[in-house]
Amino acid sequence: MSAVVVIGAGPIGTCLVERICANAPQSGRGRVLDLHVVDPYPPGAGRSWRIGQPGVLRADSAAGSLTVFTDAATRPVRPGPSLAEWLGSEPEYSASRSEVGGYLAYAFERVVRGTPANVRVRVHRARAVGLVESAGAQRVELSTGGQLEADAVVLAQGHLDVPPSAAETVEAAFAERHGLTYLPSGRPADLDLEVVPAGEPVLIRGAGRAFVDLVTLLTVGRGGRFTEGRQGEPVYLPSGDEPLLYVGSRRGVPHHARPGYRLAGPLPDLPRFVTAATSAGELRQAVAKELAYAYYHELFSRHPARTRTTWETFEAAFTRAEWGDKAMRALVTKSVPGFADRLHLDRLEHPLHGMRFGDLAGLQRWMHGYLAADLERRADPSFSADLAMIHGLLSARAALAAGVATDLWLQRLSGLLAGGPSLARQAELRALARAGVVTFLGAEPRIEQDEAAGAWRATSPTVPGLTTARALIEARQPAPSVRRSTDPLIAGLFAWGECREVSGLLDVRLPDRRLVTRTGAVHDHRFALGPWTAGGIAGFDGPGGIAPLLRDADALARTVLAQVAGSWLHAAA
């Protein structure tokens, strides 16, 4: 008999269990595998997608793109419905987080019901609080006082909790001294938003994914509603219980909306310029060229009327040129006559760079146009090159070695281009801005404590003047940190030197995802998969193809089975 413990029963754990069960029959030979799943939250949904969250919180991806079941691209296939098929909805439907949680709970139950004869799945509603090695076996200690022994352990938790940072502790102390409202970084659904005052200015630091949920909870979640305007656009009708939200972020703009279409044809083999050997010094040039290659391939292939040469001619010259040099710029200018059809990566990254406005009202008019243009471009398949660029970005991230994949610039670029809200959410944000509920402060804001006034004040080089408020919210996920994690299992491993941190993430060896110890040794029986690990992980949304999580989970399942069963399977290469 062999045993595997999977710690975490959310989407990551669910996909791992499904892939282990799918691959185990090929390797059974009469042996039985005990597969233990440990999580204090209900299996399938886990914590992030738990049922019962406010109905106004919705998934970023369309229901037709969300799945935890494989297709013919990953074998053995154990087919199952996408979220849209399970709900009986249109593929474009924007499901609530609770609906996604219900789907994930169903998927986990379906996997368990369909386990092969040589696999027994056992669910433990407990927290894993320790992991030690005893007589060659891995022993997992549970919060209930029990213990599990296994041949291999996979850490598949979601984002790790960390205590407030030093800067957040300073802000909280300032708030306490002056009777102000301060909410540190965290999951918006877990924050006590009842303390946020209605009708008063509130500073929000961050304009990414957490910002979208936060704004939703503070507007529609407080009784506001959207109605349809003259041209079908949403118009916000306030309830009067909303705060006045002043939003500042590094770029000064929210993430781009996710495209509302799929590619009409296949992409080229990607990546072309990024490899596992790409160094940190080469990273930006290689990634930029990768994105541009995917972008222009789509433009030349699907929209040839907007180009002046053939793809073959362009590709040969593009491959020879260095990204951003004179030859590259001349090639693009000559081959792509329309300014809007050229990829301006610097402008995408820093749209407010060098811009100055006379007042906040002028900045808001520009922001309304910026959001309108983003909505138009991300809804129109004639701009499908934008989606191809996103695929190029994801392929580059998948190819990079662990140390490079944790690069902060690349993480932020991925969030900006590929991690934004749905078209519907972006349209609602524009409506909130036009209603005056959301005001943008500009790029590189400075939020400072004013002891004399007993308030925070925000300034930005984008616009003169300052904004004062008695409430401040950090609209972002806490920065990852293995060193500071409050997870007792991770804290214990780190304290004993049995794992280590790289750029805040848990270090694992790629591609087999084995844990790396403080000395650099690799542990044969411990693995980790999740957004908090080096190399990262993409989600269970797979527009136009298999979800990246399923691909990664399949590879890890094969590796784990090979480890615990010896000759059962060959480890994934």
N, C-alpha and C positions, 0 to 999 in steps of 0.2 A: 504494500500500500504506500502511496505517496500523498503528500499534502502541500497545498499552496494557500497562503493567506493573502487576500487582497484587502488593503486598508483604504476604505473609501467606497461608497456605494452610489455615488452620483453618476453622471454621464460617463466619466472616465472608467470608473469601476464596472459599470454596466457593460460597456463595450469590451472591456478586458474579459469579463466573465463569459460574454457571448462568444468571443473569439477563442478562448480556451476550450469551451465546450464544443465549438465547431471543429477545432483541430485535434481534440483528444481521441476521437474514434479511430483516426488513422494510426494512432500510436498505442492503442490499448493493449493488445496481446494478453488479454485476460487480467490486466492490472487495474486497480481501482484508484481513482484520484479523489481525495477529499478537498473540496474547494471552499474555503472559509472566507466569508465576506463580512468585514467589520465596519460599522458606522452607527453612531447614535441616532442619525436621522433616517427616515424611511428610505428603503432601497429604491434605486432608480432616480428619483428626483434629488435625493441628497439635500444639502442645505440651500444651495443657490437657487434651485428650481422647486423648492418645497411648495406643496399645495397650500392655499390659504393666503398667499400674498395678495396685496391690493390688486383688484382687477384692472386698474389703469396701467399697471406695469406690464409691458409687452416685450416679446422677443424682438431682437433687431433683425433677424433673418426671416424671410417669408416661410410659411409653413411647408411649402413644397420642397424647400431646400434642407429641411431638418430631418435627419434620420440617424438611427443607431443600428441599422441593418445594412449588410453589404449587398453589392450587386455582382454581376459577373466578373468585374475587374478584380475581385478578391475572392479566392477560393480556399476552402470549400464555402459555397454560398448557403446561407441559411436565411432565406428571404423574409422580409417583413415590411410593413407599411411605413411610409413617411408620415410625418406629423399631419400633413394635409389629408392623406388617405385615411388615417385613423380618425380624424375629426370629420371627414366627409366634407371638407371645405375646398375652396378654390386654392390653387397653389400659391397665389399672391397674398393670401390671408395673413394678417398679422396677429398671431396668437398671443394670449396672455401668458405670463409666466406660470400661472397655475395650470393652464391648459397644457403647457409643455411638461410641467411636473406630472400631470396625469398620464401623459403619453409615456414618459420615462418609467413611471411605476408599472404601467402595462407592459412595457418592453422587458423590464426585469422579470416580471412574473412569467411572461411568455418564454424567456430564456430558461428559467428554472423548470418550467413545465416540460420543456423539450430537451432536457439534459440527456445525453447518451447514457447507456447502461453502465459505463465504466466511470462516470463522474457523479459525485454527490455534492450538491451545493448546500452549505449550511450558513445561514444568516445570523449574525450576532449584533443585536442592538446595544452596542456599547462603544466606548472610546478606547482605542489602542493607546496605552499610556507608557509602554516600554517595549524594547526589543533587545534581546540578549542572545548570545550563542551558548548552547549547553550541549555538551557531548556530541558536537558536530551538527546539531539541529538548531533551527531558529525558533526561539520561544517568544511569542507575543503575549504581553501582559495586558489584561483588559481592566477597564474601570470597575467592572462588576466583581473583580477579584479572581476571575478565572484566568486560565492560560491556554494558549494554543501552540502546538509544536508543528513545525513545517519544514519542508525541504527548501522552500523559497518563499520570500515575502516581497510583495509589490506595494509600494507606497503610491496610492492613487487618490490622495486627497485633492480637494480643490485649492483655492487660494488660502494660504496660511494666515492666521490672525497674528498681529503684532501689536504691542502696546503703543500708545501715542509716541511720536518722535520727540526729540528734544525741543524742536521748534514749536510743535503743537502743545507741548507742556507749558512753554512760555506764554503762548497765546491763551491757553486755558486759565493760567494764573492772572493774566491781565483782565480777562473777562470776569473772573471772580472778584477781583479788587473793585471793579467798577459796576458790577451788576449787569454785565452784558451777556449776550447769547453767543456761544461758540460751540460748533460741532466739528470734531476732528474727522479725518478721512475714515471711510468705512462704507459698507453696503448701505445705500440709501434706504432700502426697505427695513433695515435694522436700526436706523437712527430715530431718535425721539423728535420728530418734526413739529410736535404740538407746541414746543417752546419757541418756535419761530414766529415773531409777531406779524400780524396782518396789517397791511397798509403802510408799513414802514420800510425804509431802504435796508436791504440785506446784501452784503458783499458775498459773492461766490467766487472761489478761487479754483479754476479748472473748467474746461469746456468739452470734456471727452464723454465717455460712455456713462460714467456715474452722474454727470451733469444732466443728461437727458432724463434719467429716472428721477433725479431730485426735482427738476423743474416740473415734471409731470405730477409728482406727489404734492407739490406746493401750489398747483393751479387746478387742474381737473380733479385732483384728489381733495381739493377744498371746495368743490361745488361749481367750479367754472365749467364751461362747455364750449364746444366748437359747433358752429353752424356753417352752412355752405354759402359762399359768396356768389357774386354774379357770374363769375367765370369758373365756378366749381371749386374754387380754392377755399380752404378752411378760414373762418373768421372767428376770433375768440370773443366770447361773451363772459366778462368777469363776474364772479360771485360777490366780490367785495371783501372776501376773506384772504385774498392772496397778499403776500408781501411784494414789494417792488424789488426785483432781482437785478443787481448790477454785477455783470459777469466779466471777469478778467482771466486771461490765460496767456501762456507764453507766445503763441501765434496771434492771439486776439480773435480767432475765429473758431467755430465748432468743427468737429470732424466732418468730412464729406459724407453725404448720404450714400447708402449702398445702392448700386445700380439696380433698376427695376426690370432688367431684361437679362437674357442669357446670350452667350456667343452663338452665332449661326453656324459656325464650323469649327473644326479642330484647331488647336494651337500648334505651333511648331514644337519640336522637342526642346524642353526647357529644363534647367538653365543652360545658357551658352557661355557665359563669361564668369559666373560665380561657381566656385568649387569648394570642397571641404578644405582645400589648401589655401584659399584666399586669406591673406593676412589682414590684420586690423588696419594697417596703413593703406592697403589696396581696397578696403571695403567700400567706401563711398563711390569711388569711380566705377568699380565692378558692378555694384548694385544699380547705380544710375544707368549704366549701359545696358544692363539686363532688362530693366523696366522699359527703356526706350526701344530695345529690340522687339519685345513683345508688342509694344504699342504700335510701332510702325509696321510690323508684320500684319497686324489686323487691319490697319488703315489701307495698306497696299492690296491686301487680299480681298477685303470686303467692300472697300470704297475706292476702287482704282480711279474713278473719275476725278477724284480730288488730289491726284498725284500726277507727276510729269514724267515718270520713268517707270521701268519695270522693277519688281521686287528683287529680282536676281541682280540687276545692276546696282540697286541701292544697297542690298545686303553686302555685296562684295566690298563696296567702298566704306560702308558703315563698320564692318568687321575690322578693316585696316586702321581706321581712324581712332584717335584717343577721345574719350568722352569729354566734350566741352571745348576741344581745341578748334583752331581756325578751320581746319579741313572738315570737321564734323558740322560746324555751324554753316559752312558754305554748302555742304551736301544737303542738309535739311532745307535750307532756304531755297535752293535750286529745285529740289525734288518735291517739296510740299508747299504750294503757293499760298494756301490759306493760313493766316496767322493763327486762327482758332484751331486748326488741324495739327499744329506743331506741339510737341510736348515741351512745356516750359516747367521743368521740375523745380527750379529755384522759386518760381512764382507760386507753384502749388504748395511748396513747403512754407514760404514766408510771404503770404499775399499782402501784408501790410508793411513790408520792409521799405523804409525810406518815405513812407506816406505820412503826411501831417494834415490834420483837420483844424479848422478854426474853433469848433466847439463840438460838444457831444452830439448835437442834432445833426451836424454834417456827417459825423462818423456813422450815425444810425442810418441815414439815407444810403450811404455806401454799403452798409451791412445788409440792408434790405435787398439791394440789387445783387449783392454777392450771393445771398441765399437763394434768390430767384434764379440766378444763373446756374447755381449748383443743382437745383431741382430740375431745371430744364435739361441740363446735360446728362444727368444720371437717369432721367426717364426716357431719353430718346436713343433708340438703338443705332441711330446714325453716328453716335459717338461711342460705338462699341469698343474702340481702341482703348478707352478708359478702363473697361473691364478686363481687357487683355493685359493691360499694364498691371492690374491687381494680381492676376494670375502669375505674371512674371515676378512680382514681389514675393508671392507666397512660395514660388519654386526656389527663389534665391535663399529665402530663410530656411527652407527644408534642406538645402545643400550645404549650408555653412557648418563649420565645426562648432563645438559647444562654446568655446571661448569667444568666438566672433559673434555667434548668434545672440549673445547677451548684450551686444552693443546698444547703448541707450539711444543713439541716433536712429538705428534701425527699428527699435521698438516703437519709438515715437512716430516714425514715418509709416509704419504698419498701422498704427492706430488712426492716423490722419486719413490714409487712403483706403484702408480695408476694414477698419473697426468702427465705422460710424453708424448712425441710426438708419432706420428704414426711411423710404421716401415720405411716408405718411408722417412720421415723427418730425422729419426735417421741415415739412410743410407746416406742421403745427408750431414748431419753434419760430418760423417766420411770422406766423399769425400772432404769436405772443409778443414778438418784437414790435410788430406794427400796432398792437394794442397798447404798447407802453409798459407792459408787465415785465419784459426782459429788456435790459439796456446793456449794450456792449461797451466795455471800458477801453478797449484797444490792446495792443501787443505789449509784452514785457511789463505788466503792471507792478507797481510797488505798493504793498499794503502795509502801512506802518501804524504803530500804536501812538496815540496822542494822549499822554497821561493827563495833561491839563484839561482837555475837553472830555476825557473819559469815553473815547470812541476810537474806531479805526478810520483811517483816511487812505484813500486809494488814488494813485496818480499813474499816468502812462505817458511815454514820450509821443504817443500817437495823437494826443489831444491835450490842450491846456486845461488847467483847473484841477480840482480835486472833488472826490465824492466821499462824504462822511456817513458812517453807519454805526449802529450799536449792535449789529449782528454780523457774524462772519461764519461761513460754512466752507469746509474743504471738500470740494466736489471731485473726489478722486479716490481710487483704491489706494490703500496704504502701500508704500514702496515695499517690494518683497525683501525679506531678510530672514535667512535661516538662523543667523546668530541671535536675533531678537525674537524668534518665534515663541509664542505661548503654547504651541502644541507640545505636550509633555514628551511624546515619543521623539520628536525631532530635537527638542531641547536636550534630551538625554543622549542621543546619538552624537550631537555636536559637542557636548561637554566631555564625552569620552573619546573624542577624536575619531569617531567611526563614520563621520561624514564631514564634508567641508562646504564652504560657501564660495561662489564665484559671482561677483557683481550682484550679491544679494540672493542669488538662486542656489538651489541644491545642485552640487556638481555630480554629473553622471557621465559615464563614458558612452559616446555614441559610436555605432548605432545601437548597441545592445542595452543601453540605459542601466548599466550596473552602477551602484553607488561607488563613489571615490572617497577614500578616507583622507584624513588630514595629511598623511604622509605621501599621498598620491597612489597608494595601492588600490586595487579594484576588488570589491567584494563579490565572490562568485554566486552568492545566494540572496542578494538584496538588490532590488530594482526600484526604479521610480519613474512615474509618468505623470506629467501635469504641467500647468502653466508656471509653476514655481520651481521647475527644474531647468537646468542648463540645456539649451536646445529647444526649450519651450514645447508647445503643442498647440495645434490649431483646433477649432471647434468641431462640433458635429453637424455643421452646415456644409453641404457639398453641392453648390450650384453647378450643374452641368457635369458632375462626376462624383466619384466616391468622396465622402467626407474625410478630411485629413486625419481626424481622430481614429476613424475605423482602420485606416491604413497603418497608422502607428501602433494601434492596439493589436492588430493582427501580427505584425512583426514581433512585438514583445511577447505575445502569447506563445508563439513558436519558440522563441528563445527560452522562456520559462519552462515550457514542456520539455525541451531538450535538456535543460539543466536537471530537472527533477526525475526525468525518466531515462536519462542516458541515451540509449539507442532509439528512443521513440521517434525523435525528429532531429533534423539538423538545425542548428541555431540560424536565425535569420541573418543574412549577410548584410 
